[in-house]
Structure formats: C-alpha cells, structure tokens
C-alpha cells in the first residue's frame, strides 16, 4: 500500500472541537476485542456514531487480515456509517521497525503503538523498565528521550505505507510510574513536528486516559490533529466518552 493520503475518520483541525460522532480505534474478536465486527457496528450505531475505525492488533504472524477486511466490507453494506479498515502495529526496534504482517494491502490506515520500550538490548516491558530505573540502569530523562525517539521513528516508517495514527501516545510513561512532566518542550516539539510532517493524527484514548490533558493542550497548540478513540475491547464501550470530553 502506498503512502498516498486520504481523509481520516473523525479528524478535525487543531483549533476545532473533536468530532465525537467518530471513533478512531476499536477492537473486535479478531484480536484484542471480544465481539464480532457486526456486533461492534450495531453498538456504534446505537451510540449515534457516523464513523468507525477498526484497529485490531496485528503482527508478523497475523494471517487473518483478508477475512477481517471482508467482514468490515460486509458490515459496510448494511450501514450508512463510514467504516475504515486499519490495524494497530507495535514499534519493536530503536530504529522504528514495526511488527507488520506480511501483507498490509487490505489496510486503509496504520495505528502505531509503543507498548514496550525498544532498546539496543531488546524490547523492555513496563516491569523491566521500572526495574532498570530502580537499579539506575536508565534515568528518567533517558526513558523519555528514547520513548519519543522510537515513537517518532515508528510513525515516520508507518507513514511510508499508509495514513498513520498514533495510539496511546507516550502512555508507557504512566505504566512505568513516570509523569509526562518529564517530557520537556523540546521532546513535545519533536513529536509534534513528526506528526505534522507525516500527516499522523494523534488518538485521545478513552480506555487508556492518554494523552494527558497537559499533552493534549501542547499538541493542539503545536497544530497536531487529534481524534477521539475508545480503544474499546467490548462493543458496549464503543463511542462512549468521559475522559475524552473532559480533555
């Protein structure tokens, strides 16, 4: 798939209010979710949504993308809602390498996530990062800098293949017990610049309460486009906003 740009569901300019009739990231039973595509669409319709992006988690071993895409297309024929076929991919190396499936031609967008910290010694989960911080093997500044760097590299790489979204931006900080105040203006600016230059939109995740109100304000001030994303695992969670409305 080429990196040709297309309109992104739920996108609004940085100076406008978020379009809460669009949910930019939901899961189904194909991956991290619990319900079938049709069940999720029905729930979205009941919630009054007009647009929905499916973003199930994928990796190099994923073999079901064709069936996944077919399921969304069948659902599209039964609803006036705009449905979009995307997938959530993980950054797994310091150079921004993504855990992509072999064939992404079925996808209309990529949602990039950094759930673990890619280091030269391997990928470290939240528990490992906390242990390294406690042992003095990593400093808070190093974690912040490395996390921003791999996030920037990841969205730059993803944007070569498809329109890109950033899932749970820098949410790993909270998981390792760090406040995002460790991110100085230079790091926020680096992330914002990468998002603008690659056309990446930033998801405000209802499920993960990420990014923080502080970061939302800074990203908006920097001209980054944000979209509401339930990150729903269950159909009943789709299109229901509490945190998103608050920020």
C-alpha positions as CSV (number, residue, x, y, z in Angstrom):
1,X,0.0,0.0,0.0
2,X,1.3,3.4,-0.9
3,X,1.6,6.3,1.5
4,X,-1.0,8.3,-0.5
5,X,-3.0,10.5,1.8
6,X,-6.7,10.2,2.3
7,X,-9.2,11.8,4.7
8,X,-9.1,10.3,8.2
9,X,-12.3,9.4,10.0
10,X,-13.0,11.8,12.8
11,X,-10.2,14.2,12.0
12,X,-10.8,17.9,12.8
13,X,-8.3,20.8,12.7
14,X,-6.4,21.5,15.8
15,X,-8.5,24.6,16.5
16,X,-11.9,22.8,16.3
17,X,-13.7,20.7,18.8
18,X,-13.3,16.9,18.4
19,X,-15.9,15.1,16.3
20,X,-17.4,12.8,18.9
21,X,-19.5,11.0,16.3
22,X,-16.4,9.2,15.1
23,X,-14.5,6.6,17.0
24,X,-10.9,6.2,15.6
25,X,-9.9,3.0,17.3
26,X,-11.9,-0.1,18.2
27,X,-11.1,-3.8,18.6
28,X,-13.0,-7.0,17.6
29,X,-12.8,-10.7,18.3
30,X,-10.1,-11.0,15.6
31,X,-7.6,-9.7,18.1
32,X,-7.8,-7.9,21.4
33,X,-11.6,-7.5,21.4
34,X,-14.4,-9.7,22.4
35,X,-17.2,-9.1,19.8
36,X,-17.7,-9.7,16.1
37,X,-17.5,-6.8,13.6
38,X,-21.2,-6.7,13.1
39,X,-21.9,-6.5,16.8
40,X,-19.4,-3.6,17.1
41,X,-21.1,-1.8,14.2
42,X,-24.5,-2.2,15.8
43,X,-23.3,-0.8,19.1
44,X,-21.7,2.1,17.3
45,X,-25.0,2.8,15.5
46,X,-26.8,2.8,18.9
47,X,-24.2,5.2,20.3
48,X,-25.1,7.6,17.4
49,X,-21.7,7.3,15.6
50,X,-21.3,8.2,12.0
51,X,-17.8,6.8,11.5
52,X,-15.7,3.9,12.9
53,X,-12.1,2.8,12.5
54,X,-11.3,-0.9,13.2
55,X,-7.8,-1.2,14.5
56,X,-7.2,-4.7,15.7
57,X,-3.7,-5.6,16.8
58,X,-1.5,-7.4,14.2
59,X,2.0,-8.8,14.0
60,X,4.3,-10.8,11.7
61,X,2.3,-14.0,12.3
62,X,-1.1,-12.4,11.5
63,X,-2.9,-14.4,8.8
64,X,-6.5,-13.2,9.1
65,X,-6.3,-9.8,7.5
66,X,-8.2,-10.8,4.4
67,X,-11.1,-12.3,6.4
68,X,-11.0,-9.2,8.7
69,X,-11.3,-6.8,5.8
70,X,-14.1,-8.9,4.2
71,X,-16.0,-8.7,7.5
72,X,-15.8,-4.9,7.6
73,X,-16.8,-4.6,4.0
74,X,-19.9,-6.8,4.5
75,X,-20.8,-4.7,7.5
76,X,-20.4,-1.6,5.4
77,X,-23.1,-2.8,3.0
78,X,-25.6,-2.9,5.9
79,X,-24.9,0.5,7.4
80,X,-24.7,4.2,6.4
81,X,-21.9,4.6,8.9
82,X,-18.4,5.1,7.4
83,X,-16.3,2.1,8.3
84,X,-12.5,2.1,8.0
85,X,-10.1,-0.9,7.9
86,X,-7.0,-0.3,10.0
87,X,-4.7,-2.2,12.3
88,X,-2.6,-1.5,15.4
89,X,1.1,-2.2,14.9
90,X,3.9,-2.1,17.5
91,X,7.2,-0.4,17.3
92,X,9.8,-3.1,18.2
93,X,13.2,-1.7,17.5
94,X,15.0,1.5,18.3
95,X,15.2,2.4,14.6
96,X,11.3,2.4,14.4
97,X,10.9,-1.0,12.9
98,X,7.3,-2.1,13.0
99,X,5.9,-5.6,13.7
100,X,4.0,-5.6,10.4
101,X,2.1,-8.5,9.0
102,X,3.4,-9.9,5.6
103,X,0.6,-8.2,3.6
104,X,-0.9,-4.9,4.6
105,X,-2.7,-4.3,1.3
106,X,-6.0,-4.8,3.0
107,X,-5.5,-1.9,5.3
108,X,-6.5,1.8,4.9
109,X,-4.5,3.0,7.8
110,X,-2.0,2.0,10.5
111,X,-2.3,2.9,14.2
112,X,1.2,2.9,15.7
113,X,1.7,1.9,19.3
114,X,4.7,1.8,21.6
115,X,3.6,-0.5,24.5
116,X,7.2,-1.6,25.3
117,X,10.4,0.3,25.1
118,X,12.7,-0.8,22.3
119,X,16.3,-0.7,23.5
120,X,19.6,-1.9,21.9
121,X,19.5,-4.9,24.3
122,X,15.9,-5.8,23.3
123,X,12.4,-4.7,23.9
124,X,11.6,-3.9,27.6
125,X,8.1,-4.1,29.0
126,X,6.9,-1.7,31.8
127,X,8.1,-4.0,34.6
128,X,11.6,-4.3,33.0
129,X,11.8,-0.5,32.5
130,X,10.7,0.1,36.2
131,X,13.4,-2.3,37.3
132,X,16.1,-0.6,35.2
133,X,15.0,2.8,36.6
134,X,15.3,1.4,40.2
135,X,18.7,-0.1,39.5
136,X,20.0,3.1,37.9
137,X,20.5,1.4,34.6
138,X,18.2,4.0,33.0
139,X,17.4,7.6,34.0
140,X,14.0,9.2,33.7
141,X,15.5,11.5,31.0
142,X,16.8,8.5,29.1
143,X,13.4,6.8,29.1
144,X,11.6,10.0,28.0
145,X,14.1,10.6,25.2
146,X,14.2,7.1,24.0
147,X,10.4,6.8,24.0
148,X,9.9,9.9,22.0
149,X,12.7,8.9,19.6
150,X,11.3,5.5,18.8
151,X,7.7,6.9,18.6
152,X,8.9,9.5,16.0
153,X,10.8,6.8,14.1
154,X,7.8,4.5,14.2
155,X,5.3,7.0,12.7
156,X,7.8,8.1,10.1
157,X,8.2,4.5,9.0
158,X,4.5,3.7,9.1
159,X,3.6,6.8,7.1
160,X,5.6,5.3,4.1
161,X,2.9,2.6,3.8
162,X,-0.4,4.1,4.8
163,X,-2.1,7.1,6.6
164,X,-1.0,6.9,10.2
165,X,-2.5,7.3,13.6
166,X,-0.6,7.3,16.9
167,X,-2.2,5.1,19.6
168,X,-1.9,5.9,23.3
169,X,0.8,8.4,22.7
170,X,3.7,8.0,25.2
171,X,1.3,6.1,27.5
172,X,4.2,3.9,28.5
173,X,5.4,6.6,30.8
174,X,2.4,6.2,33.1
175,X,2.9,2.4,33.1
176,X,6.4,2.7,34.4
177,X,5.4,5.2,37.0
178,X,6.6,8.5,35.4
179,X,4.6,11.7,35.0
180,X,4.7,13.1,31.5
181,X,6.1,16.3,33.0
182,X,9.5,14.5,32.3
183,X,8.8,15.5,28.7
184,X,10.4,18.9,28.1
185,X,9.2,21.3,25.4
186,X,11.9,20.1,23.0
187,X,10.6,16.5,23.2
188,X,7.0,17.5,22.7
189,X,8.1,19.7,19.8
190,X,9.9,16.8,18.2
191,X,6.8,14.6,18.4
192,X,4.5,17.3,17.2
193,X,6.8,18.1,14.3
194,X,6.9,14.4,13.2
195,X,3.1,14.2,13.4
196,X,2.6,17.3,11.3
197,X,5.3,16.3,8.7
198,X,3.9,12.7,8.3
199,X,0.2,13.6,8.5
200,X,-0.1,11.5,11.6
201,X,-3.2,12.1,13.8
202,X,-3.0,11.5,17.5
203,X,-5.6,9.4,19.2
204,X,-7.0,10.5,22.5
205,X,-7.7,7.1,24.1
206,X,-10.7,6.8,26.3
207,X,-9.7,3.4,27.7
208,X,-6.1,4.4,28.5
209,X,-6.7,8.0,29.5
210,X,-3.9,9.0,27.2
211,X,-2.5,11.5,26.4
212,X,-2.8,13.7,29.5
213,X,-4.8,16.9,29.4
214,X,-1.4,18.7,29.5
215,X,-0.1,16.9,26.5
216,X,-3.4,17.3,24.6
217,X,-3.1,21.1,25.1
218,X,0.5,21.2,24.0
219,X,-0.1,19.1,20.9
220,X,-3.1,21.2,19.9
221,X,-1.1,24.3,20.4
222,X,1.6,22.8,18.1
223,X,-1.0,22.2,15.3
224,X,-1.3,18.5,15.7
225,X,-4.7,16.9,14.7
226,X,-6.3,14.8,17.4
227,X,-9.2,12.3,17.2
228,X,-11.3,10.5,19.8
229,X,-10.6,6.8,20.2
230,X,-12.4,4.5,22.6
231,X,-9.8,1.7,22.2
232,X,-12.8,-0.5,23.0
233,X,-12.4,-4.2,23.7
234,X,-16.2,-4.6,24.2
235,X,-18.9,-3.4,21.8
236,X,-20.7,-1.6,24.7
237,X,-17.6,0.7,25.1
238,X,-17.7,2.0,21.6
239,X,-18.4,5.7,21.2
240,X,-18.8,6.4,24.9
241,X,-16.8,9.4,26.1
242,X,-15.9,10.5,29.6
243,X,-12.2,11.2,29.6
244,X,-12.3,12.5,26.0
245,X,-15.0,15.0,26.9
246,X,-13.0,16.1,29.9
247,X,-9.8,16.9,28.0
